[in-house]
């Protein structure tokens, strides 16, 4: 017979872990308390630290015959556990924003190089070139010339009769302020605003928004309004990844500092780095019809250079802001107020909106013409809950990023109450300018979130997402859902019917411990259901 127990402790540990195939060893190891303890150590280490146990930890278990609680507690300290919780938050909030567009194409600069007929000697914006030069052509390969009034001088294109061209200028770009690049002079124009020539009595045109089509407007100081993608440089990608990192850093801090986990939803502070600072200060207005941004964020944005991506500055946000629920990354990922509410219910309440039994009526059914979704047949089963929840985000821009504060966005705006007012971007995007159904007539000129809103929804709009989060905390639903999600993450399966009392008790302890996430995780990984997972329900392979 194999005399395994005479082997050195470390050899025994690896035999137990590997489930060695020799017949005699299997008879000795199967079902042993030592093997179960080693499996528990391995599982806890992978779940809490993302790595296998150390040799010293394995030897300690072999020597003691069990896992010391202090070892499990130590796994909950330090960066490895924070990294595991970051992965949990990444899955919770769906933080991949790499495909998100932030600007209209007219604000995209391309670099000098060989582009066939469009080869340029300098940076330029092809989608703006026709308003500068009369066609899709870059500038000439020579320094720009200027007239007495500072106007850019042009010469006719050698073969295209209606096209003119200017030269280039040298600019210190915002993404690399200690260097200079050549930029076609029209694209390098620095004006922030220009007079409204069509309506001199109206306010000046903002070059980053209302003046975007004006030939007197370029990319602004240091090209600040434009984005560029050349080689390894992609300013849009740096911005959207900073949105994602901002969310994850917030979760990191809550975990690292041992703050009540409710701060994940209710905290009012936030960190901003260089790419975020630059975007919020200069590029929020350049989205066009694809992405609506405004400079009003409800908080003061610190001035940090775009190239300072690793520098994060903490700020306090204004009213209605609530934890991750109003951070740029959340608002950008979930772009309608309904989707923001839906993700909140899914991620933090473990509740889901589902179609009624039998599904929805056919689209040509007369009842489907009802404009109020809380009354439309089929839709009302979800929307009686969705609409009040979505209303909490009513003063945050949809399909974009901005706080819609009352001083700029009153509940009713008479200037937006006629069909002609739809030509005004502010009215077109944020107000009901024309009734598409008789039932909408009383709401013309109202901000869209107020259309069909009752007193409850109107109050929710004014309160903001913090009120919804506070309600979830006070009801206990947030604690129960967090406990359930942590159970699923660590146990590798959903709670069974017989587990429900345990989950409820853990949630109550979570609340009693001031929402201490580490204590919740420790309680879960020291439960028999976790320690001897193969004996409880169906274990999910890891």
Buried (B, 14 or more C-beta within 10 A) or exposed (E): EBEBEEBEEEEBBBBBBEEBEEEEBEEBBEEEEBBBBBBBBBBBBBBBBEEEBEEEBBBBBBEEEBBEEEBBBBBBEEEBBBBBBBEBBBEBBBBEBEEBBBBBEBBBBBBBEEEEEBEBBBBBBBBBBBBBBBBBBBBBBEEBBBEEEEEBEBEEBEEBEEBBBBBBBEBEBBBBEEEEBBBBBBBBBBBBBBBBEEEEEEEBBBBBBBBBEBBBBBBBBBBBBBBBBBEEEBBBBBBBBBBBBBBBBBBBBBBBEEBBBBBBBBBBBBBBBBBBBBBBBBBBBBBBEEBBBBBBBBBEBBEBBBBBBEBBBEBEBBBBBBBBBBBBBBBBBBBEBBBBBBBBBBBBBBBEBEEEEEEBBEEEEEEBEBBBBBBBBBBBBBBEBBBBBBBBBBBBBBBBBBBBBEEEBBBEBEEBBEEEBBEBEBBEBBBBBBBEEEBBEEBBBBBBBBBBBEEEBBBBBBBBBBBBBBEBBEEBBBBBBBBBBBBBBBBBBEBBEEBEEBBBEBBBBBBEBEBBBBBBBBBBBBBEBBBEBEEBBEBEEE
